[in-house]
Amino acid sequence: MIRIPCPFCGTRDHSEFSYGGDGSITYPALDAPIQDWHDAVFLRENICGVQTESWQHLNGCRMWLLVDRDTMTHEIHRVRPAHPGLAAALETDQ
């Protein structure tokens, strides 16, 4: 069982979250060539080790999070809000 430490709600079971895919991808502009969109959507690396993933806390705060998770051990190394403004707000509150 994976336990994800939500920066807004505290540590929760992974069943409260929805996996959103690779969190390290930068998507192209909406008017970018179709090949750029094809590459962003379909071409992925299958990383054996720590990978950044996007997760949404559906049964909690509903925020999108970036989770650095080891794909071999499922150990969570880091969790932060996906929106940079929220990440900055959390850092200034501490």
N, C-alpha and C positions, 0 to 999 in steps of 0.2 A: 504494500500500500504506500502511495506517495503522499506525503504531508507537505503542503505548500504554505510557507509563511507569508500571508497577504500583508502588505505594509499598512493596509487600512483596517483589516478585521482580525488580524492575528493568524496563527497557524490553523489551517483547515485541511480536511481530507480532499484528495484530488477529485472526488466525485462531485464536489461543489463547483468545479471548474470545467470549462470547455476548452479543449486544445485548439489553438488557432493556426498552428503550423510553424514554419521556420521564422524566427524573429529577427534574423540578421539580414533579411532581404529588403532592398530598397526598390520599390516599384517604380516603373517609368511614368512619365507624364501621360495623361489621358490621350493626348494626341500623338504619342510616340508610335513608331512603326510597329506593325503586328509582330514582327520577329522579336522585338524587345519584350513585348508582353508574353509571347510564347516562352522565351527564355526565363523570365521572372516567375511565371506560373508553373512551368513543367520541369525545368532543369534544376535538380536539387542534388546536394551532396549528402550521402548517407554517412554521417560523422560517427565514428566510434570514439566516444569520449565526451567532453563538455561541449554542449551545443546551446545556443540561445533560442528559446522557443517563446511563442506568444500564447498566453492563456487568458481567458476571460472568466472572472469570478461571478458566474451566473447566479449562484444561490447565495450571494453575499452582496458586496458593494457594486457589482456589475462592472467593475473597472477592468481595463485591459492591462496585463502585466507582461513584462519580459522576464523570463525565468531561465537562468543558466543552470542546466541539468545535465548530469553525466548519463549518457545513454546506456552505459553498461551497468552501472550500479543504482541509477535513479536518484543519486544524491543531489540535493539542491545546493548550489553554490552561492547563488545570488538571486534576489527578486527585487524588481523595481517597476514603477509605473511605466507604461509604454509611452505616455505623453510626457515630453521633457519638462513642460511647465509644472506638472504635478510632482515630478521628481524633485525639481528645484524647491517647490513649496514644502515638501516633506523635509528636505535638508535644512531649510531655514527655521522650521518649527523645533528642531532638536537642539 
